[in-house]
Amino acid sequence: MLNPIELPATPDARFDFELTASALVPTAPQLISVPTQNSTLLSWPQSAALLRLYTTTNLTAPAAWSLVDVTPVIANGQCTVQMPLTTNKTQFFRLQTP
């Protein structure tokens, strides 16, 4: 039987932890757009899954990019999002870091 480790009962005990991580994110992943009957299917490589999808309706500076609040489906090495068609609006999409 193992004896439990006893820690000193003192209010001065402190821990100093640090978590460091790094990720390799592709610099120019290909965003593919495939129109369907009622939506647009967007997909990009799973290797760029850390990037987030943003959209705007106007590319004139300064363009106001908004985060697309949809979780991509990851399957077969691809991230996929299905976007409903908007009436009378042109939509532009891009991938960027959050």
C-alpha positions in Angstrom: 0.0 0.0 0.0 1.3 3.4 -0.9 1.3 6.2 1.6 -0.3 9.5 0.4 2.0 12.4 -0.1 1.4 15.1 2.5 1.8 18.7 1.5 2.7 21.3 4.1 -0.4 23.2 5.3 0.7 26.7 4.6 -1.1 29.6 3.0 2.2 30.6 1.3 2.2 27.6 -1.0 2.0 28.7 -4.7 2.4 27.2 -8.1 3.7 28.9 -11.2 2.6 27.1 -14.3 2.9 28.1 -18.0 1.4 26.4 -21.0 3.0 27.1 -24.3 1.8 25.8 -27.7 2.5 26.4 -31.3 0.5 25.5 -34.4 1.4 25.4 -38.1 -1.3 27.2 -40.0 -1.1 27.4 -43.8 -0.5 30.9 -45.1 -2.7 30.7 -48.1 -5.2 27.8 -47.8 -7.6 27.4 -50.8 -11.2 28.3 -50.0 -13.5 26.5 -52.4 -17.1 27.7 -53.1 -19.6 25.4 -54.8 -23.1 26.8 -55.4 -26.0 24.5 -54.8 -29.8 25.1 -55.3 -30.4 27.0 -52.1 -26.9 27.6 -50.6 -23.2 27.8 -51.1 -21.0 25.1 -49.9 -17.6 26.4 -48.7 -14.7 24.1 -48.0 -11.0 24.4 -47.1 -8.2 21.9 -46.0 -8.4 20.5 -42.5 -4.8 21.6 -42.1 -6.2 25.2 -41.9 -8.9 24.3 -39.3 -7.5 26.8 -36.9 -8.6 29.6 -39.2 -12.1 31.1 -39.0 -14.4 32.0 -41.8 -15.4 35.6 -42.3 -17.8 37.3 -44.7 -18.5 40.8 -46.1 -20.9 42.1 -48.8 -18.6 44.9 -49.9 -14.9 44.9 -50.7 -14.6 48.7 -50.9 -12.2 49.9 -48.2 -12.7 49.8 -45.4 -14.5 46.4 -45.8 -16.4 45.3 -42.7 -15.6 41.6 -42.2 -17.9 39.6 -39.9 -17.2 36.2 -38.3 -19.4 33.4 -39.7 -20.8 31.9 -36.5 -21.2 28.3 -37.9 -19.0 25.4 -36.8 -17.5 23.7 -39.8 -18.0 20.0 -40.4 -14.7 18.2 -40.6 -14.6 15.1 -42.8 -12.2 13.5 -45.4 -9.5 16.1 -44.7 -11.8 19.1 -45.4 -13.6 21.7 -43.3 -17.1 22.4 -44.8 -19.7 25.0 -44.1 -23.0 25.3 -45.9 -24.2 29.0 -46.2 -27.7 29.9 -47.2 -28.1 32.1 -50.2 -28.8 35.8 -49.4 -31.3 37.6 -51.7 -30.0 40.6 -53.6 -26.6 40.5 -51.9 -23.2 39.6 -53.1 -21.1 37.8 -50.4 -17.4 37.5 -50.2 -15.6 35.0 -47.9 -12.1 34.7 -46.5 -10.2 32.7 -43.9 -8.2 34.4 -41.2 -6.9 33.9 -37.7 -9.4 34.7 -34.9 
